[in-house]
Amino acid sequence: MRINERELFKSVMVSFMAEEDPMLAMLKWITEQLMQIEAEVKAGANKNEHNSERKTYFSGYRPRRFDTCHPRC
């Protein structure tokens, strides 16, 4: 079964419309996705995936504050 990219995009975008600040919610989501992809590339495997060519392991994360303004704000 092929994923309908337009429908997937639409469902993701609609989910942000219920947020108080849709743009901030989208920015947080895309940032989290990019960090997850970067971690998977560095590890050489997806999280919880067993792979003999794995380069390292995921060791968890800690919550970080998401600021979008300059520190002088």
PDB file of N, CA, C and O in Angstrom:
ATOM      1  N   MET A   1       0.840  -1.183   0.000  1.00  0.00           N
ATOM      2  CA  MET A   1       0.000   0.000   0.000  1.00  0.00           C
ATOM      3  C   MET A   1       0.887   1.249   0.000  1.00  0.00           C
ATOM      4  O   MET A   1       1.766   1.378   0.852  1.00  0.00           O
ATOM      5  N   ARG A   2       0.674   2.138  -0.913  1.00  0.00           N
ATOM      6  CA  ARG A   2       1.456   3.363  -1.033  1.00  0.00           C
ATOM      7  C   ARG A   2       0.855   4.445  -0.147  1.00  0.00           C
ATOM      8  O   ARG A   2      -0.362   4.617  -0.094  1.00  0.00           O
ATOM      9  N   ILE A   3       1.724   5.168   0.546  1.00  0.00           N
ATOM     10  CA  ILE A   3       1.268   6.262   1.393  1.00  0.00           C
ATOM     11  C   ILE A   3       0.879   7.442   0.515  1.00  0.00           C
ATOM     12  O   ILE A   3       1.641   7.855  -0.360  1.00  0.00           O
ATOM     13  N   ASN A   4      -0.294   7.974   0.751  1.00  0.00           N
ATOM     14  CA  ASN A   4      -0.744   9.159   0.049  1.00  0.00           C
ATOM     15  C   ASN A   4      -0.134  10.351   0.775  1.00  0.00           C
ATOM     16  O   ASN A   4      -0.614  10.759   1.833  1.00  0.00           O
ATOM     17  N   GLU A   5       0.930  10.904   0.196  1.00  0.00           N
ATOM     18  CA  GLU A   5       1.682  11.971   0.857  1.00  0.00           C
ATOM     19  C   GLU A   5       0.834  13.210   1.112  1.00  0.00           C
ATOM     20  O   GLU A   5       0.986  13.863   2.144  1.00  0.00           O
ATOM     21  N   ARG A   6      -0.037  13.533   0.203  1.00  0.00           N
ATOM     22  CA  ARG A   6      -0.887  14.714   0.374  1.00  0.00           C
ATOM     23  C   ARG A   6      -1.823  14.540   1.558  1.00  0.00           C
ATOM     24  O   ARG A   6      -1.994  15.464   2.353  1.00  0.00           O
ATOM     25  N   GLU A   7      -2.432  13.362   1.686  1.00  0.00           N
ATOM     26  CA  GLU A   7      -3.328  13.092   2.806  1.00  0.00           C
ATOM     27  C   GLU A   7      -2.567  13.059   4.132  1.00  0.00           C
ATOM     28  O   GLU A   7      -3.068  13.539   5.149  1.00  0.00           O
ATOM     29  N   LEU A   8      -1.380  12.504   4.122  1.00  0.00           N
ATOM     30  CA  LEU A   8      -0.550  12.485   5.327  1.00  0.00           C
ATOM     31  C   LEU A   8      -0.212  13.910   5.752  1.00  0.00           C
ATOM     32  O   LEU A   8      -0.341  14.257   6.926  1.00  0.00           O
ATOM     33  N   PHE A   9       0.217  14.727   4.810  1.00  0.00           N
ATOM     34  CA  PHE A   9       0.540  16.126   5.084  1.00  0.00           C
ATOM     35  C   PHE A   9      -0.683  16.860   5.634  1.00  0.00           C
ATOM     36  O   PHE A   9      -0.585  17.609   6.607  1.00  0.00           O
ATOM     37  N   LYS A  10      -1.824  16.637   5.004  1.00  0.00           N
ATOM     38  CA  LYS A  10      -3.061  17.288   5.429  1.00  0.00           C
ATOM     39  C   LYS A  10      -3.412  16.902   6.863  1.00  0.00           C
ATOM     40  O   LYS A  10      -3.771  17.772   7.658  1.00  0.00           O
ATOM     41  N   SER A  11      -3.318  15.632   7.209  1.00  0.00           N
ATOM     42  CA  SER A  11      -3.675  15.204   8.562  1.00  0.00           C
ATOM     43  C   SER A  11      -2.718  15.778   9.603  1.00  0.00           C
ATOM     44  O   SER A  11      -3.138  16.120  10.708  1.00  0.00           O
ATOM     45  N   VAL A  12      -1.443  15.884   9.258  1.00  0.00           N
ATOM     46  CA  VAL A  12      -0.475  16.478  10.188  1.00  0.00           C
ATOM     47  C   VAL A  12      -0.774  17.960  10.376  1.00  0.00           C
ATOM     48  O   VAL A  12      -0.781  18.451  11.505  1.00  0.00           O
ATOM     49  N   MET A  13      -1.018  18.668   9.296  1.00  0.00           N
ATOM     50  CA  MET A  13      -1.293  20.107   9.383  1.00  0.00           C
ATOM     51  C   MET A  13      -2.592  20.391  10.136  1.00  0.00           C
ATOM     52  O   MET A  13      -2.646  21.329  10.930  1.00  0.00           O
ATOM     53  N   VAL A  14      -3.635  19.602   9.901  1.00  0.00           N
ATOM     54  CA  VAL A  14      -4.907  19.794  10.592  1.00  0.00           C
ATOM     55  C   VAL A  14      -4.727  19.588  12.092  1.00  0.00           C
ATOM     56  O   VAL A  14      -5.376  20.270  12.886  1.00  0.00           O
ATOM     57  N   SER A  15      -3.863  18.666  12.495  1.00  0.00           N
ATOM     58  CA  SER A  15      -3.655  18.421  13.923  1.00  0.00           C
ATOM     59  C   SER A  15      -3.083  19.646  14.632  1.00  0.00           C
ATOM     60  O   SER A  15      -3.298  19.816  15.832  1.00  0.00           O
ATOM     61  N   PHE A  16      -2.362  20.498  13.911  1.00  0.00           N
ATOM     62  CA  PHE A  16      -1.792  21.701  14.528  1.00  0.00           C
ATOM     63  C   PHE A  16      -2.822  22.814  14.686  1.00  0.00           C
ATOM     64  O   PHE A  16      -2.621  23.720  15.494  1.00  0.00           O
ATOM     65  N   MET A  17      -3.901  22.769  13.947  1.00  0.00           N
ATOM     66  CA  MET A  17      -4.887  23.843  13.979  1.00  0.00           C
ATOM     67  C   MET A  17      -5.575  23.973  15.340  1.00  0.00           C
ATOM     68  O   MET A  17      -6.067  25.049  15.679  1.00  0.00           O
ATOM     69  N   ALA A  18      -5.613  22.909  16.107  1.00  0.00           N
ATOM     70  CA  ALA A  18      -6.249  22.939  17.429  1.00  0.00           C
ATOM     71  C   ALA A  18      -5.328  23.543  18.491  1.00  0.00           C
ATOM     72  O   ALA A  18      -5.767  23.818  19.608  1.00  0.00           O
ATOM     73  N   GLU A  19      -4.078  23.747  18.155  1.00  0.00           N
ATOM     74  CA  GLU A  19      -3.117  24.299  19.114  1.00  0.00           C
ATOM     75  C   GLU A  19      -3.345  25.793  19.329  1.00  0.00           C
ATOM     76  O   GLU A  19      -3.866  26.485  18.455  1.00  0.00           O
ATOM     77  N   GLU A  20      -2.950  26.274  20.494  1.00  0.00           N
ATOM     78  CA  GLU A  20      -3.072  27.696  20.794  1.00  0.00           C
ATOM     79  C   GLU A  20      -2.236  28.529  19.822  1.00  0.00           C
ATOM     80  O   GLU A  20      -2.680  29.572  19.343  1.00  0.00           O
ATOM     81  N   ASP A  21      -1.025  28.056  19.539  1.00  0.00           N
ATOM     82  CA  ASP A  21      -0.134  28.735  18.596  1.00  0.00           C
ATOM     83  C   ASP A  21       0.284  27.707  17.541  1.00  0.00           C
ATOM     84  O   ASP A  21       1.294  27.024  17.717  1.00  0.00           O
ATOM     85  N   PRO A  22      -0.476  27.588  16.450  1.00  0.00           N
ATOM     86  CA  PRO A  22      -0.192  26.560  15.441  1.00  0.00           C
ATOM     87  C   PRO A  22       1.221  26.621  14.860  1.00  0.00           C
ATOM     88  O   PRO A  22       1.845  25.582  14.644  1.00  0.00           O
ATOM     89  N   MET A  23       1.730  27.824  14.606  1.00  0.00           N
ATOM     90  CA  MET A  23       3.075  27.941  14.036  1.00  0.00           C
ATOM     91  C   MET A  23       4.138  27.431  15.001  1.00  0.00           C
ATOM     92  O   MET A  23       5.076  26.750  14.584  1.00  0.00           O
ATOM     93  N   LEU A  24       4.004  27.751  16.281  1.00  0.00           N
ATOM     94  CA  LEU A  24       4.957  27.274  17.275  1.00  0.00           C
ATOM     95  C   LEU A  24       4.873  25.758  17.395  1.00  0.00           C
ATOM     96  O   LEU A  24       5.902  25.091  17.501  1.00  0.00           O
ATOM     97  N   ALA A  25       3.673  25.209  17.379  1.00  0.00           N
ATOM     98  CA  ALA A  25       3.492  23.757  17.451  1.00  0.00           C
ATOM     99  C   ALA A  25       4.147  23.071  16.255  1.00  0.00           C
ATOM    100  O   ALA A  25       4.790  22.033  16.409  1.00  0.00           O
ATOM    101  N   MET A  26       3.986  23.652  15.058  1.00  0.00           N
ATOM    102  CA  MET A  26       4.617  23.090  13.860  1.00  0.00           C
ATOM    103  C   MET A  26       6.143  23.149  13.963  1.00  0.00           C
ATOM    104  O   MET A  26       6.833  22.190  13.618  1.00  0.00           O
ATOM    105  N   LEU A  27       6.661  24.282  14.441  1.00  0.00           N
ATOM    106  CA  LEU A  27       8.103  24.447  14.584  1.00  0.00           C
ATOM    107  C   LEU A  27       8.671  23.445  15.580  1.00  0.00           C
ATOM    108  O   LEU A  27       9.719  22.849  15.331  1.00  0.00           O
ATOM    109  N   LYS A  28       7.987  23.254  16.708  1.00  0.00           N
ATOM    110  CA  LYS A  28       8.436  22.268  17.695  1.00  0.00           C
ATOM    111  C   LYS A  28       8.445  20.863  17.079  1.00  0.00           C
ATOM    112  O   LYS A  28       9.401  20.108  17.254  1.00  0.00           O
ATOM    113  N   TRP A  29       7.371  20.524  16.357  1.00  0.00           N
ATOM    114  CA  TRP A  29       7.251  19.186  15.773  1.00  0.00           C
ATOM    115  C   TRP A  29       8.357  18.920  14.763  1.00  0.00           C
ATOM    116  O   TRP A  29       8.994  17.867  14.798  1.00  0.00           O
ATOM    117  N   ILE A  30       8.589  19.878  13.856  1.00  0.00           N
ATOM    118  CA  ILE A  30       9.608  19.665  12.826  1.00  0.00           C
ATOM    119  C   ILE A  30      10.995  19.597  13.452  1.00  0.00           C
ATOM    120  O   ILE A  30      11.843  18.826  13.000  1.00  0.00           O
ATOM    121  N   THR A  31      11.233  20.398  14.489  1.00  0.00           N
ATOM    122  CA  THR A  31      12.521  20.360  15.179  1.00  0.00           C
ATOM    123  C   THR A  31      12.736  18.997  15.837  1.00  0.00           C
ATOM    124  O   THR A  31      13.825  18.432  15.743  1.00  0.00           O
ATOM    125  N   GLU A  32      11.719  18.471  16.496  1.00  0.00           N
ATOM    126  CA  GLU A  32      11.813  17.152  17.121  1.00  0.00           C
ATOM    127  C   GLU A  32      12.067  16.066  16.078  1.00  0.00           C
ATOM    128  O   GLU A  32      12.867  15.158  16.306  1.00  0.00           O
ATOM    129  N   GLN A  33      11.385  16.158  14.931  1.00  0.00           N
ATOM    130  CA  GLN A  33      11.577  15.174  13.868  1.00  0.00           C
ATOM    131  C   GLN A  33      13.013  15.216  13.341  1.00  0.00           C
ATOM    132  O   GLN A  33      13.637  14.175  13.136  1.00  0.00           O
ATOM    133  N   LEU A  34      13.531  16.428  13.126  1.00  0.00           N
ATOM    134  CA  LEU A  34      14.904  16.569  12.629  1.00  0.00           C
ATOM    135  C   LEU A  34      15.919  16.035  13.626  1.00  0.00           C
ATOM    136  O   LEU A  34      16.891  15.393  13.226  1.00  0.00           O
ATOM    137  N   MET A  35      15.715  16.286  14.924  1.00  0.00           N
ATOM    138  CA  MET A  35      16.637  15.773  15.936  1.00  0.00           C
ATOM    139  C   MET A  35      16.587  14.247  16.011  1.00  0.00           C
ATOM    140  O   MET A  35      17.616  13.597  16.196  1.00  0.00           O
ATOM    141  N   GLN A  36      15.389  13.678  15.869  1.00  0.00           N
ATOM    142  CA  GLN A  36      15.250  12.217  15.881  1.00  0.00           C
ATOM    143  C   GLN A  36      15.970  11.601  14.682  1.00  0.00           C
ATOM    144  O   GLN A  36      16.658  10.590  14.824  1.00  0.00           O
ATOM    145  N   ILE A  37      15.817  12.201  13.513  1.00  0.00           N
ATOM    146  CA  ILE A  37      16.491  11.707  12.310  1.00  0.00           C
ATOM    147  C   ILE A  37      17.998  11.798  12.480  1.00  0.00           C
ATOM    148  O   ILE A  37      18.718  10.861  12.136  1.00  0.00           O
ATOM    149  N   GLU A  38      18.487  12.925  13.012  1.00  0.00           N
ATOM    150  CA  GLU A  38      19.919  13.093  13.229  1.00  0.00           C
ATOM    151  C   GLU A  38      20.455  12.023  14.179  1.00  0.00           C
ATOM    152  O   GLU A  38      21.518  11.456  13.928  1.00  0.00           O
ATOM    153  N   ALA A  39      19.737  11.743  15.262  1.00  0.00           N
ATOM    154  CA  ALA A  39      20.168  10.729  16.225  1.00  0.00           C
ATOM    155  C   ALA A  39      20.192   9.347  15.583  1.00  0.00           C
ATOM    156  O   ALA A  39      21.112   8.568  15.832  1.00  0.00           O
ATOM    157  N   GLU A  40      19.198   9.035  14.767  1.00  0.00           N
ATOM    158  CA  GLU A  40      19.150   7.735  14.100  1.00  0.00           C
ATOM    159  C   GLU A  40      20.292   7.579  13.109  1.00  0.00           C
ATOM    160  O   GLU A  40      20.867   6.497  12.989  1.00  0.00           O
ATOM    161  N   VAL A  41      20.624   8.651  12.400  1.00  0.00           N
ATOM    162  CA  VAL A  41      21.738   8.596  11.445  1.00  0.00           C
ATOM    163  C   VAL A  41      23.049   8.376  12.185  1.00  0.00           C
ATOM    164  O   VAL A  41      23.874   7.563  11.769  1.00  0.00           O
ATOM    165  N   LYS A  42      23.242   9.102  13.282  1.00  0.00           N
ATOM    166  CA  LYS A  42      24.478   8.955  14.054  1.00  0.00           C
ATOM    167  C   LYS A  42      24.601   7.568  14.673  1.00  0.00           C
ATOM    168  O   LYS A  42      25.700   7.020  14.753  1.00  0.00           O
ATOM    169  N   ALA A  43      23.474   6.996  15.112  1.00  0.00           N
ATOM    170  CA  ALA A  43      23.499   5.670  15.723  1.00  0.00           C
ATOM    171  C   ALA A  43      23.611   4.569  14.677  1.00  0.00           C
ATOM    172  O   ALA A  43      24.077   3.470  14.979  1.00  0.00           O
ATOM    173  N   GLY A  44      23.192   4.853  13.466  1.00  0.00           N
ATOM    174  CA  GLY A  44      23.218   3.841  12.417  1.00  0.00           C
ATOM    175  C   GLY A  44      22.035   2.903  12.472  1.00  0.00           C
ATOM    176  O   GLY A  44      22.039   1.859  11.821  1.00  0.00           O
ATOM    177  N   ALA A  45      21.015   3.263  13.246  1.00  0.00           N
ATOM    178  CA  ALA A  45      19.802   2.450  13.362  1.00  0.00           C
ATOM    179  C   ALA A  45      18.707   3.285  13.990  1.00  0.00           C
ATOM    180  O   ALA A  45      18.974   4.288  14.651  1.00  0.00           O
ATOM    181  N   ASN A  46      17.465   2.860  13.776  1.00  0.00           N
ATOM    182  CA  ASN A  46      16.342   3.539  14.426  1.00  0.00           C
ATOM    183  C   ASN A  46      16.331   3.198  15.900  1.00  0.00           C
ATOM    184  O   ASN A  46      16.929   2.205  16.314  1.00  0.00           O
ATOM    185  N   LYS A  47      15.652   4.017  16.702  1.00  0.00           N
ATOM    186  CA  LYS A  47      15.518   3.749  18.119  1.00  0.00           C
ATOM    187  C   LYS A  47      14.822   2.405  18.311  1.00  0.00           C
ATOM    188  O   LYS A  47      13.834   2.119  17.636  1.00  0.00           O
ATOM    189  N   ASN A  48      15.322   1.589  19.213  1.00  0.00           N
ATOM    190  CA  ASN A  48      14.817   0.247  19.531  1.00  0.00           C
ATOM    191  C   ASN A  48      15.015  -0.755  18.395  1.00  0.00           C
ATOM    192  O   ASN A  48      14.436  -1.841  18.433  1.00  0.00           O
ATOM    193  N   GLU A  49      15.806  -0.422  17.400  1.00  0.00           N
ATOM    194  CA  GLU A  49      16.077  -1.342  16.296  1.00  0.00           C
ATOM    195  C   GLU A  49      17.409  -2.045  16.557  1.00  0.00           C
ATOM    196  O   GLU A  49      18.402  -1.399  16.890  1.00  0.00           O
ATOM    197  N   HIS A  50      17.424  -3.342  16.409  1.00  0.00           N
ATOM    198  CA  HIS A  50      18.652  -4.110  16.570  1.00  0.00           C
ATOM    199  C   HIS A  50      19.322  -4.220  15.209  1.00  0.00           C
ATOM    200  O   HIS A  50      18.709  -4.630  14.224  1.00  0.00           O
ATOM    201  N   ASN A  51      20.591  -3.846  15.179  1.00  0.00           N
ATOM    202  CA  ASN A  51      21.320  -3.814  13.924  1.00  0.00           C
ATOM    203  C   ASN A  51      22.780  -4.107  14.222  1.00  0.00           C
ATOM    204  O   ASN A  51      23.376  -3.438  15.066  1.00  0.00           O
ATOM    205  N   SER A  52      23.369  -5.083  13.558  1.00  0.00           N
ATOM    206  CA  SER A  52      24.759  -5.462  13.824  1.00  0.00           C
ATOM    207  C   SER A  52      25.746  -4.384  13.395  1.00  0.00           C
ATOM    208  O   SER A  52      26.888  -4.384  13.853  1.00  0.00           O
ATOM    209  N   GLU A  53      25.333  -3.471  12.530  1.00  0.00           N
ATOM    210  CA  GLU A  53      26.215  -2.398  12.070  1.00  0.00           C
ATOM    211  C   GLU A  53      26.003  -1.092  12.838  1.00  0.00           C
ATOM    212  O   GLU A  53      26.501  -0.038  12.442  1.00  0.00           O
ATOM    213  N   ARG A  54      25.274  -1.176  13.913  1.00  0.00           N
ATOM    214  CA  ARG A  54      24.985  -0.008  14.751  1.00  0.00           C
ATOM    215  C   ARG A  54      26.283   0.614  15.254  1.00  0.00           C
ATOM    216  O   ARG A  54      27.208  -0.101  15.638  1.00  0.00           O
ATOM    217  N   LYS A  55      26.352   1.946  15.251  1.00  0.00           N
ATOM    218  CA  LYS A  55      27.568   2.658  15.652  1.00  0.00           C
ATOM    219  C   LYS A  55      27.565   3.041  17.125  1.00  0.00           C
ATOM    220  O   LYS A  55      28.626   3.145  17.741  1.00  0.00           O
ATOM    221  N   THR A  56      26.401   3.248  17.684  1.00  0.00           N
ATOM    222  CA  THR A  56      26.275   3.664  19.079  1.00  0.00           C
ATOM    223  C   THR A  56      24.867   3.344  19.550  1.00  0.00           C
ATOM    224  O   THR A  56      24.124   2.666  18.840  1.00  0.00           O
ATOM    225  N   TYR A  57      24.483   3.813  20.725  1.00  0.00           N
ATOM    226  CA  TYR A  57      23.171   3.511  21.286  1.00  0.00           C
ATOM    227  C   TYR A  57      22.476   4.781  21.746  1.00  0.00           C
ATOM    228  O   TYR A  57      23.122   5.778  22.066  1.00  0.00           O
ATOM    229  N   PHE A  58      21.161   4.730  21.774  1.00  0.00           N
ATOM    230  CA  PHE A  58      20.383   5.823  22.332  1.00  0.00           C
ATOM    231  C   PHE A  58      20.426   5.668  23.848  1.00  0.00           C
ATOM    232  O   PHE A  58      20.257   4.562  24.363  1.00  0.00           O
ATOM    233  N   SER A  59      20.646   6.748  24.553  1.00  0.00           N
ATOM    234  CA  SER A  59      20.689   6.645  26.006  1.00  0.00           C
ATOM    235  C   SER A  59      19.670   7.573  26.662  1.00  0.00           C
ATOM    236  O   SER A  59      19.858   8.005  27.799  1.00  0.00           O
ATOM    237  N   GLY A  60      18.620   7.871  25.958  1.00  0.00           N
ATOM    238  CA  GLY A  60      17.571   8.708  26.520  1.00  0.00           C
ATOM    239  C   GLY A  60      17.741  10.170  26.168  1.00  0.00           C
ATOM    240  O   GLY A  60      18.573  10.531  25.336  1.00  0.00           O
ATOM    241  N   TYR A  61      16.956  10.992  26.800  1.00  0.00           N
ATOM    242  CA  TYR A  61      17.005  12.422  26.544  1.00  0.00           C
ATOM    243  C   TYR A  61      16.516  13.141  27.789  1.00  0.00           C
ATOM    244  O   TYR A  61      15.953  12.530  28.698  1.00  0.00           O
ATOM    245  N   ARG A  62      16.734  14.407  27.815  1.00  0.00           N
ATOM    246  CA  ARG A  62      16.178  15.214  28.896  1.00  0.00           C
ATOM    247  C   ARG A  62      15.363  16.325  28.247  1.00  0.00           C
ATOM    248  O   ARG A  62      15.715  16.816  27.174  1.00  0.00           O
ATOM    249  N   PRO A  63      14.284  16.715  28.894  1.00  0.00           N
ATOM    250  CA  PRO A  63      13.463  17.796  28.330  1.00  0.00           C
ATOM    251  C   PRO A  63      14.256  19.098  28.246  1.00  0.00           C
ATOM    252  O   PRO A  63      15.042  19.420  29.137  1.00  0.00           O
ATOM    253  N   ARG A  64      14.043  19.818  27.190  1.00  0.00           N
ATOM    254  CA  ARG A  64      14.699  21.112  27.015  1.00  0.00           C
ATOM    255  C   ARG A  64      13.632  22.155  26.727  1.00  0.00           C
ATOM    256  O   ARG A  64      12.611  21.877  26.098  1.00  0.00           O
ATOM    257  N   ARG A  65      13.896  23.347  27.199  1.00  0.00           N
ATOM    258  CA  ARG A  65      12.984  24.454  26.961  1.00  0.00           C
ATOM    259  C   ARG A  65      13.130  24.931  25.527  1.00  0.00           C
ATOM    260  O   ARG A  65      14.243  25.010  25.006  1.00  0.00           O
ATOM    261  N   PHE A  66      12.037  25.243  24.899  1.00  0.00           N
ATOM    262  CA  PHE A  66      12.048  25.677  23.514  1.00  0.00           C
ATOM    263  C   PHE A  66      11.781  27.175  23.469  1.00  0.00           C
ATOM    264  O   PHE A  66      10.637  27.609  23.603  1.00  0.00           O
ATOM    265  N   ASP A  67      12.826  27.958  23.283  1.00  0.00           N
ATOM    266  CA  ASP A  67      12.701  29.425  23.198  1.00  0.00           C
ATOM    267  C   ASP A  67      12.849  29.858  21.756  1.00  0.00           C
ATOM    268  O   ASP A  67      13.729  29.379  21.042  1.00  0.00           O
ATOM    269  N   THR A  68      11.987  30.766  21.329  1.00  0.00           N
ATOM    270  CA  THR A  68      12.062  31.253  19.955  1.00  0.00           C
ATOM    271  C   THR A  68      12.471  32.707  19.871  1.00  0.00           C
ATOM    272  O   THR A  68      12.515  33.272  18.778  1.00  0.00           O
ATOM    273  N   CYS A  69      12.769  33.322  20.993  1.00  0.00           N
ATOM    274  CA  CYS A  69      13.188  34.717  20.949  1.00  0.00           C
ATOM    275  C   CYS A  69      14.636  34.858  21.426  1.00  0.00           C
ATOM    276  O   CYS A  69      15.190  33.948  22.043  1.00  0.00           O
ATOM    277  N   HIS A  70      15.214  35.967  21.141  1.00  0.00           N
ATOM    278  CA  HIS A  70      16.585  36.277  21.541  1.00  0.00           C
ATOM    279  C   HIS A  70      16.648  36.360  23.061  1.00  0.00           C
ATOM    280  O   HIS A  70      15.673  36.784  23.681  1.00  0.00           O
ATOM    281  N   PRO A  71      17.764  35.968  23.688  1.00  0.00           N
ATOM    282  CA  PRO A  71      17.871  36.014  25.165  1.00  0.00           C
ATOM    283  C   PRO A  71      17.572  37.390  25.758  1.00  0.00           C
ATOM    284  O   PRO A  71      17.221  37.478  26.935  1.00  0.00           O
ATOM    285  N   ARG A  72      17.700  38.453  24.990  1.00  0.00           N
ATOM    286  CA  ARG A  72      17.428  39.792  25.518  1.00  0.00           C
ATOM    287  C   ARG A  72      15.946  40.126  25.532  1.00  0.00           C
ATOM    288  O   ARG A  72      15.571  41.220  25.953  1.00  0.00           O
ATOM    289  N   CYS A  73      15.087  39.205  25.078  1.00  0.00           N
ATOM    290  CA  CYS A  73      13.635  39.472  25.044  1.00  0.00           C
ATOM    291  C   CYS A  73      13.077  39.577  26.454  1.00  0.00           C
ATOM    292  O   CYS A  73      11.878  39.798  26.629  1.00  0.00           O
TER     293      CYS A  73
END
